[in-house]
Amino acid sequence: MANNDKLRALDSAMHQIEKDFGKGSIMRLGEASTKMNVETIPTGALSLDIALGVGGIPRGRVIEIYGPESSG
C-alpha cells in the first residue's frame, strides 16, 4: 500500500513540475514516450552514446561531466 502512495505522490509532483515549467521538463528514466529529437554530438563511444539516451551529447546544452579525482 505504501508503494502506491509513493507512486501517487511522484505522479503528483511530476504533473506540478510539468505545469510550472512545461512538457519535457521532467521525465522518468527509460520511458519510451519521452524520446526527444535533439541534435547531438557523438562521443565516439557507442555505449556512452546509448547510455546518454539521445545518441551523444546534446548540442546547445550545458553539460557537466565529473568523477573521482584522477579518474581520467
SELO-866606 format. One line per field, with one value per atom (N, C-alpha, C): atom name; z, y, x; residue number from 1; residue in three letters. Coordinates in steps of 0.2 Angstrom, whole numbers. Example, Ala and Ser with C-alpha at 12.3 -4.5 7.8 and 13.67 -1.06 7.14 Angstrom:
<kolses>
atome <- (N, CA, C, N, CA, C)
zz <- (39, 39, 39, 35, 36, 39)
yy <- (-28, -22, -16, -11, -5, 0)
xx <- (66, 62, 66, 64, 68, 64)
num <- (1, 1, 1, 2, 2, 2)
residu <- (ala, ala, ala, ser, ser, ser)
</kolses>
This chain:
<kolses>
atome <- (N, CA, C, N, CA, C, N, CA, C, N, CA, C, N, CA, C, N, CA, C, N, CA, C, N, CA, C, N, CA, C, N, CA, C, N, CA, C, N, CA, C, N, CA, C, N, CA, C, N, CA, C, N, CA, C, N, CA, C, N, CA, C, N, CA, C, N, CA, C, N, CA, C, N, CA, C, N, CA, C, N, CA, C, N, CA, C, N, CA, C, N, CA, C, N, CA, C, N, CA, C, N, CA, C, N, CA, C, N, CA, C, N, CA, C, N, CA, C, N, CA, C, N, CA, C, N, CA, C, N, CA, C, N, CA, C, N, CA, C, N, CA, C, N, CA, C, N, CA, C, N, CA, C, N, CA, C, N, CA, C, N, CA, C, N, CA, C, N, CA, C, N, CA, C, N, CA, C, N, CA, C, N, CA, C, N, CA, C, N, CA, C, N, CA, C, N, CA, C, N, CA, C, N, CA, C, N, CA, C, N, CA, C, N, CA, C, N, CA, C, N, CA, C, N, CA, C, N, CA, C, N, CA, C, N, CA, C, N, CA, C, N, CA, C, N, CA, C, N, CA, C)
zz <- (0, 0, 0, 4, 4, -3, -7, -13, -18, -17, -21, -19, -13, -10, -13, -13, -16, -23, -27, -34, -36, -32, -32, -31, -26, -24, -29, -32, -38, -44, -46, -51, -50, -44, -42, -43, -40, -41, -48, -52, -59, -63, -62, -65, -63, -57, -55, -58, -59, -62, -69, -73, -80, -80, -76, -76, -75, -71, -69, -75, -77, -82, -89, -90, -97, -98, -103, -105, -107, -104, -106, -101, -96, -91, -86, -85, -81, -84, -83, -87, -82, -83, -80, -84, -81, -85, -88, -95, -98, -101, -100, -103, -111, -114, -122, -125, -121, -124, -123, -120, -119, -123, -129, -134, -137, -137, -139, -145, -150, -156, -154, -153, -151, -155, -157, -161, -156, -158, -154, -157, -153, -155, -152, -157, -154, -150, -145, -141, -144, -149, -151, -148, -142, -138, -139, -143, -144, -138, -133, -127, -123, -123, -119, -123, -130, -133, -132, -131, -130, -123, -118, -111, -110, -114, -113, -116, -120, -121, -128, -130, -136, -142, -140, -146, -145, -140, -139, -134, -135, -130, -134, -130, -134, -135, -141, -144, -141, -139, -136, -129, -125, -118, -114, -108, -103, -100, -101, -99, -94, -89, -84, -83, -84, -83, -77, -73, -67, -64, -60, -57, -52, -49, -44, -47, -42, -44, -47, -52, -56, -60, -61, -64, -72, -75, -82, -84)
yy <- (-6, 0, 6, 6, 12, 14, 8, 9, 13, 12, 15, 23, 24, 31, 35, 31, 34, 36, 31, 32, 38, 38, 44, 50, 51, 57, 59, 54, 55, 58, 55, 57, 64, 66, 72, 78, 76, 81, 82, 76, 77, 81, 80, 84, 92, 93, 100, 103, 100, 102, 103, 99, 100, 106, 107, 113, 119, 119, 125, 127, 122, 123, 120, 117, 114, 107, 104, 97, 96, 90, 88, 91, 95, 97, 92, 87, 81, 75, 70, 63, 57, 52, 46, 42, 40, 36, 30, 29, 24, 23, 29, 29, 30, 25, 25, 32, 34, 40, 47, 46, 53, 53, 50, 51, 58, 61, 68, 68, 72, 74, 79, 78, 83, 82, 88, 87, 86, 81, 78, 78, 78, 77, 70, 66, 59, 59, 55, 55, 50, 46, 41, 35, 34, 28, 26, 21, 19, 18, 14, 13, 19, 24, 30, 34, 34, 37, 34, 28, 24, 26, 26, 27, 34, 39, 46, 47, 42, 42, 45, 50, 54, 52, 48, 46, 51, 54, 58, 64, 69, 75, 80, 82, 86, 93, 95, 102, 107, 113, 119, 118, 113, 112, 113, 114, 114, 107, 105, 98, 98, 94, 93, 86, 85, 78, 78, 73, 73, 66, 65, 58, 59, 54, 54, 58, 61, 64, 59, 61, 57, 51, 51, 46, 46, 51, 51, 58)
xx <- (4, 0, 4, 10, 14, 17, 19, 21, 17, 10, 5, 5, 6, 6, 12, 18, 24, 23, 20, 19, 14, 9, 4, 7, 11, 15, 20, 23, 28, 24, 19, 15, 12, 10, 8, 13, 19, 25, 27, 27, 29, 24, 17, 12, 13, 15, 15, 22, 27, 33, 32, 28, 26, 22, 17, 13, 17, 22, 25, 31, 34, 40, 39, 33, 32, 33, 30, 31, 38, 41, 48, 53, 50, 55, 57, 53, 54, 52, 56, 54, 56, 53, 56, 61, 66, 71, 68, 70, 68, 61, 57, 50, 51, 48, 48, 45, 40, 36, 40, 46, 49, 55, 55, 60, 60, 66, 66, 71, 69, 73, 77, 83, 88, 95, 97, 103, 109, 113, 119, 125, 130, 137, 139, 141, 143, 149, 150, 156, 161, 159, 164, 164, 161, 160, 152, 151, 144, 140, 143, 140, 138, 142, 141, 135, 135, 130, 123, 123, 117, 115, 119, 118, 115, 118, 115, 108, 106, 98, 97, 101, 99, 104, 109, 114, 120, 122, 128, 126, 131, 130, 125, 120, 115, 119, 118, 121, 117, 120, 117, 115, 117, 115, 121, 120, 126, 127, 133, 134, 140, 139, 144, 146, 152, 155, 160, 158, 163, 164, 169, 170, 175, 178, 183, 189, 193, 199, 204, 207, 212, 209, 202, 199, 199, 202, 203, 200)
num <- (1, 1, 1, 2, 2, 2, 3, 3, 3, 4, 4, 4, 5, 5, 5, 6, 6, 6, 7, 7, 7, 8, 8, 8, 9, 9, 9, 10, 10, 10, 11, 11, 11, 12, 12, 12, 13, 13, 13, 14, 14, 14, 15, 15, 15, 16, 16, 16, 17, 17, 17, 18, 18, 18, 19, 19, 19, 20, 20, 20, 21, 21, 21, 22, 22, 22, 23, 23, 23, 24, 24, 24, 25, 25, 25, 26, 26, 26, 27, 27, 27, 28, 28, 28, 29, 29, 29, 30, 30, 30, 31, 31, 31, 32, 32, 32, 33, 33, 33, 34, 34, 34, 35, 35, 35, 36, 36, 36, 37, 37, 37, 38, 38, 38, 39, 39, 39, 40, 40, 40, 41, 41, 41, 42, 42, 42, 43, 43, 43, 44, 44, 44, 45, 45, 45, 46, 46, 46, 47, 47, 47, 48, 48, 48, 49, 49, 49, 50, 50, 50, 51, 51, 51, 52, 52, 52, 53, 53, 53, 54, 54, 54, 55, 55, 55, 56, 56, 56, 57, 57, 57, 58, 58, 58, 59, 59, 59, 60, 60, 60, 61, 61, 61, 62, 62, 62, 63, 63, 63, 64, 64, 64, 65, 65, 65, 66, 66, 66, 67, 67, 67, 68, 68, 68, 69, 69, 69, 70, 70, 70, 71, 71, 71, 72, 72, 72)
residu <- (met, met, met, ala, ala, ala, asn, asn, asn, asn, asn, asn, asp, asp, asp, lys, lys, lys, leu, leu, leu, arg, arg, arg, ala, ala, ala, leu, leu, leu, asp, asp, asp, ser, ser, ser, ala, ala, ala, met, met, met, his, his, his, gln, gln, gln, ile, ile, ile, glu, glu, glu, lys, lys, lys, asp, asp, asp, phe, phe, phe, gly, gly, gly, lys, lys, lys, gly, gly, gly, ser, ser, ser, ile, ile, ile, met, met, met, arg, arg, arg, leu, leu, leu, gly, gly, gly, glu, glu, glu, ala, ala, ala, ser, ser, ser, thr, thr, thr, lys, lys, lys, met, met, met, asn, asn, asn, val, val, val, glu, glu, glu, thr, thr, thr, ile, ile, ile, pro, pro, pro, thr, thr, thr, gly, gly, gly, ala, ala, ala, leu, leu, leu, ser, ser, ser, leu, leu, leu, asp, asp, asp, ile, ile, ile, ala, ala, ala, leu, leu, leu, gly, gly, gly, val, val, val, gly, gly, gly, gly, gly, gly, ile, ile, ile, pro, pro, pro, arg, arg, arg, gly, gly, gly, arg, arg, arg, val, val, val, ile, ile, ile, glu, glu, glu, ile, ile, ile, tyr, tyr, tyr, gly, gly, gly, pro, pro, pro, glu, glu, glu, ser, ser, ser, ser, ser, ser, gly, gly, gly)
</kolses>
